Amino acid sequence: MALVSMKEMLIKAKAEGYAVGQFNINNLEWTQAILQAAEEEKSPVILGVSEGAGKYMGGFISVVHMVKGLMESYGTTVPVAIHLDHGSSFAKCKEAIDAGFTSVMIDASHHPFEENVKITSEVVEYAHAKGVSVEAELGTVGGDEDGVIGGIIYADPEECRKMVELTDIDCLAPALGSVHGPYKGEPNLGFKEMEEISKLADLPLVLHGGTGIPTKDIQRSISLGTAKINVNTENQIEATKVIREILDNDKVVYDPRKFLGPAREAIKATVIGKIREFGSAQKA
């Protein structure tokens, strides 16, 4: 199956009451694991690529060719989107789109609202002309993800309504108490605000910082219109745990496949668990 944008998969997810996972890729093994998990579970999937990870993997063009090559080799049949995570500017979003990404997030949430709207509108105009979906953010997600650092600032429901009205985005990430990276204590999501924003925006909502959120909160978020949930930290933790254990127990191993292969299996198992938790299994 060819790469697709997120738009249709998220509309379907919201209508049918489940969420599609965005799982960030960091290298070949990450991409293999996520594509294999999605195919086995017959789930649509979003491959998230941060600007830092894209650079690490050789650039956006390299990422697209790697994903397409694996999909062809694996005979992938489920819908797959390649999504720029936290695009920092119009220029970066354009670079990703021109390289073949099928979806982008423009994160201008650190700008004043009017500037956020202006930048987001420019991205939407360029992306939609090429059939690429666009995610925008309001408020600030806490924690640190690949250099994107912020304290928790809740999104304003009225600004969310205006953002949708003024920009024609395809999905919205309103910051409502989630964080990037591991949680320190129990997550405290703003469900009242989420419900209000969902009604006002009338678009699929996105939950960043999906690692460590209890299943009951995931289910409640989905019931309130969340159709995309981002996971990265949990895959990183599980992969690193396996690698560390192998290297601690075998001081002479040097073939990277001996520890990266098991790490890939750990990522795959984690993704399968998330796909089932989000309800997207058998939805492709």
C-alpha positions as CSV (number, residue, x, y, z in Angstrom):
1,M,0.0,0.0,0.0
2,A,1.2,3.5,-0.8
3,L,1.9,6.1,1.9
4,V,-1.2,8.1,2.9
5,S,-2.0,11.3,4.8
6,M,-3.4,11.2,8.3
7,K,-6.6,12.9,7.4
8,E,-8.9,10.0,6.4
9,M,-7.4,7.6,9.0
10,L,-8.1,10.1,11.9
11,I,-11.6,11.0,10.7
12,K,-12.4,7.2,10.6
13,A,-10.8,6.7,14.1
14,K,-12.8,9.5,15.6
15,A,-16.1,8.3,14.1
16,E,-15.5,4.7,15.2
17,G,-14.2,5.5,18.7
18,Y,-10.5,4.5,18.6
19,A,-7.2,6.2,18.2
20,V,-4.3,5.7,15.8
21,G,-0.8,5.6,17.3
22,Q,2.0,7.8,16.2
23,F,5.2,5.9,17.0
24,N,8.3,7.9,16.5
25,I,11.1,6.3,14.5
26,N,14.8,6.8,15.4
27,N,16.5,4.3,13.0
28,L,16.1,1.2,10.9
29,E,15.1,-1.1,13.7
30,W,12.5,1.3,15.0
31,T,10.9,1.5,11.6
32,Q,11.0,-2.2,11.1
33,A,9.4,-2.9,14.5
34,I,6.5,-0.4,14.0
35,L,5.7,-1.5,10.5
36,Q,5.7,-5.2,11.5
37,A,3.5,-4.5,14.5
38,A,1.0,-2.5,12.5
39,E,0.8,-5.2,9.8
40,E,0.4,-8.0,12.2
41,E,-2.4,-6.2,14.1
42,K,-3.9,-4.9,10.8
43,S,-3.8,-1.4,12.2
44,P,-3.3,2.0,10.5
45,V,-0.1,3.6,11.8
46,I,1.7,7.0,11.9
47,L,5.5,7.1,11.8
48,G,6.5,10.2,13.6
49,V,9.8,11.8,12.7
50,S,11.2,14.7,14.8
51,E,13.6,17.2,13.1
52,G,16.4,15.8,15.2
53,A,15.7,12.2,14.4
54,G,15.3,13.1,10.7
55,K,18.8,14.7,10.7
56,Y,20.2,11.6,12.6
57,M,18.9,9.3,9.9
58,G,20.5,11.3,7.1
59,G,17.7,13.7,6.3
60,F,14.0,13.6,5.3
61,I,14.7,12.1,1.9
62,S,16.6,9.2,3.5
63,V,13.7,8.6,5.9
64,V,11.1,8.4,3.1
65,H,13.2,6.1,1.0
66,M,13.9,3.8,4.0
67,V,10.2,3.6,4.9
68,K,9.1,3.0,1.3
69,G,11.8,0.4,0.9
70,L,10.7,-1.5,4.0
71,M,7.0,-1.3,3.0
72,E,7.8,-2.8,-0.4
73,S,10.0,-5.5,1.1
74,Y,7.4,-6.4,3.8
75,G,4.4,-6.1,1.4
76,T,2.8,-3.7,3.8
77,T,-1.0,-3.5,3.3
78,V,-2.1,-1.2,6.2
79,P,-2.3,2.6,5.8
80,V,1.0,4.3,6.8
81,A,1.6,8.0,7.2
82,I,5.0,9.6,7.6
83,H,4.5,12.6,9.9
84,L,6.9,15.4,10.8
85,D,6.6,15.8,14.6
86,H,6.9,19.3,16.0
87,G,7.9,21.0,12.8
88,S,9.6,24.2,13.9
89,S,8.9,26.4,10.8
90,F,7.3,26.7,7.5
91,A,10.6,26.0,5.9
92,K,11.1,22.7,7.8
93,C,7.5,21.6,7.0
94,K,8.0,22.4,3.3
95,E,11.3,20.4,3.3
96,A,9.5,17.4,4.7
97,I,6.6,17.7,2.3
98,D,9.0,18.0,-0.7
99,A,10.9,14.9,0.5
100,G,7.7,12.9,0.4
101,F,6.2,13.1,4.0
102,T,2.5,12.6,3.9
103,S,1.7,14.7,7.0
104,V,3.3,17.5,9.0
105,M,2.9,19.1,12.4
106,I,3.6,22.8,12.5
107,D,4.3,23.6,16.1
108,A,4.1,27.4,16.4
109,S,2.6,27.2,19.8
110,H,5.5,29.2,21.4
111,H,4.5,32.2,19.2
112,P,1.6,34.6,20.1
113,F,-1.8,33.3,18.8
114,E,-2.0,35.6,15.8
115,E,1.5,34.5,14.6
116,N,0.7,30.8,15.2
117,V,-2.3,31.2,13.0
118,K,-0.4,33.0,10.3
119,I,2.4,30.4,10.2
120,T,0.0,27.5,10.4
121,S,-2.1,28.9,7.6
122,E,0.9,29.1,5.3
123,V,1.8,25.5,6.1
124,V,-1.8,24.3,5.4
125,E,-1.9,26.1,2.1
126,Y,1.3,24.5,0.9
127,A,0.5,21.0,2.4
128,H,-3.1,20.7,1.2
129,A,-2.1,21.6,-2.4
130,K,0.0,18.4,-2.3
131,G,-2.5,16.2,-0.4
132,V,-0.6,16.4,2.9
133,S,-2.4,16.6,6.2
134,V,-1.5,19.2,8.9
135,E,-1.5,19.1,12.7
136,A,-1.2,22.2,14.8
137,E,-0.7,22.8,18.5
138,L,-2.0,25.2,21.1
139,G,-0.7,25.5,24.6
140,T,2.5,23.9,25.8
141,V,3.1,20.1,26.4
142,G,5.5,19.7,29.3
143,G,8.8,17.9,29.4
144,D,11.5,17.5,26.8
145,E,11.3,15.7,23.5
146,D,14.3,16.0,21.2
147,G,15.1,19.5,22.3
148,V,11.4,20.6,22.4
149,I,11.2,21.8,26.0
150,G,8.2,23.3,27.8
151,G,6.3,23.7,31.0
152,I,2.6,22.8,31.0
153,I,0.4,25.5,29.6
154,Y,-3.2,24.5,28.9
155,A,-4.7,25.3,25.5
156,D,-7.5,27.9,25.5
157,P,-10.7,26.4,24.2
158,E,-11.8,29.6,22.4
159,E,-8.4,29.9,20.7
160,C,-8.7,26.3,19.6
161,R,-12.1,27.1,17.9
162,K,-10.5,30.1,16.2
163,M,-7.5,28.1,15.1
164,V,-9.7,25.6,13.3
165,E,-11.9,28.2,11.8
166,L,-9.0,30.3,10.5
167,T,-6.5,27.7,9.3
168,D,-8.4,24.6,7.9
169,I,-6.0,22.2,9.8
170,D,-6.8,18.5,9.8
171,C,-6.2,17.8,13.5
172,L,-5.4,19.7,16.6
173,A,-3.1,19.0,19.5
174,P,-4.3,21.0,22.5
175,A,-1.9,20.8,25.4
176,L,-3.9,19.6,28.4
177,G,-1.5,18.4,31.0
178,S,0.5,15.7,29.2
179,V,4.3,15.7,29.0
180,H,7.0,14.4,26.8
181,G,9.2,11.9,28.5
182,P,8.5,9.9,31.7
183,Y,5.9,11.2,34.1
184,K,6.9,12.2,37.6
185,G,3.9,11.0,39.5
186,E,0.4,10.4,38.1
187,P,-0.6,12.2,34.9
188,N,-3.3,14.8,35.4
189,L,-5.1,15.5,32.1
190,G,-7.7,18.3,31.7
191,F,-10.7,16.3,30.6
192,K,-13.2,19.1,31.1
193,E,-11.2,21.3,28.7
194,M,-10.7,18.4,26.3
195,E,-14.4,17.8,26.1
196,E,-15.1,21.6,25.5
197,I,-12.3,21.8,22.9
198,S,-13.5,18.7,21.1
199,K,-17.0,20.2,20.7
200,L,-15.8,23.6,19.7
201,A,-13.1,22.4,17.3
202,D,-15.1,19.5,15.8
203,L,-11.8,17.9,14.6
204,P,-9.8,14.8,15.6
205,L,-7.7,15.7,18.7
206,V,-4.1,14.6,19.3
207,L,-2.6,13.6,22.6
208,H,1.1,14.1,22.9
209,G,3.2,12.4,25.6
210,G,1.2,9.1,25.5
211,T,3.8,7.1,27.4
212,G,2.8,6.4,31.0
213,I,-0.9,7.5,30.8
214,P,-3.2,5.0,32.5
215,T,-5.5,3.0,30.2
216,K,-8.6,4.5,31.8
217,D,-7.3,8.0,30.9
218,I,-6.5,6.8,27.4
219,Q,-10.0,5.5,27.0
220,R,-11.6,8.6,28.3
221,S,-9.5,10.8,26.0
222,I,-10.6,8.7,23.0
223,S,-14.3,9.0,24.1
224,L,-13.8,12.8,24.1
225,G,-12.5,13.0,20.5
226,T,-8.8,12.1,20.7
227,A,-8.0,10.1,17.5
228,K,-4.2,10.2,17.5
229,I,-1.9,9.4,20.5
230,N,1.8,9.9,20.3
231,V,4.3,7.4,21.9
232,N,8.0,7.5,21.8
233,T,9.6,7.4,25.3
234,E,8.1,3.9,26.1
235,N,9.7,2.4,23.0
236,Q,13.0,4.0,23.8
237,I,12.9,2.8,27.4
238,E,12.0,-0.8,26.5
239,A,14.6,-1.0,23.7
240,T,17.4,0.4,25.9
241,K,16.5,-2.0,28.7
242,V,17.0,-5.0,26.5
243,I,20.3,-3.6,25.0
244,R,21.6,-2.8,28.5
245,E,20.8,-6.3,29.8
246,I,22.5,-8.0,26.8
247,L,25.7,-5.9,27.1
248,D,25.8,-6.3,30.9
249,N,25.6,-10.1,30.6
250,D,27.9,-10.5,27.6
251,K,31.1,-8.5,27.7
252,V,32.5,-9.8,24.4
253,V,29.5,-9.4,22.1
254,Y,30.3,-7.0,19.3
255,D,27.8,-7.8,16.5
256,P,25.2,-5.0,16.7
257,R,22.5,-7.4,15.4
258,K,22.9,-9.4,18.6
259,F,21.5,-6.5,20.6
260,L,19.7,-4.4,18.1
261,G,17.6,-7.4,17.0
262,P,16.2,-8.1,20.5
263,A,15.7,-4.3,21.0
264,R,13.6,-4.3,17.8
265,E,11.5,-7.2,19.2
266,A,10.9,-5.2,22.4
267,I,9.8,-2.2,20.4
268,K,7.5,-4.4,18.3
269,A,5.9,-5.9,21.5
270,T,5.4,-2.5,23.0
271,V,3.7,-1.1,19.8
272,I,1.4,-4.1,19.6
273,G,0.3,-3.4,23.2
274,K,-0.4,0.2,22.4
275,I,-2.3,-0.6,19.2
276,R,-4.6,-2.9,21.2
277,E,-4.9,-0.3,24.0
278,F,-5.8,2.4,21.5
279,G,-8.4,0.2,19.8
280,S,-6.9,0.4,16.3
281,A,-6.3,-3.3,15.8
282,Q,-8.2,-4.8,12.8
283,K,-9.2,-1.3,11.7
284,A,-7.0,-1.1,8.6
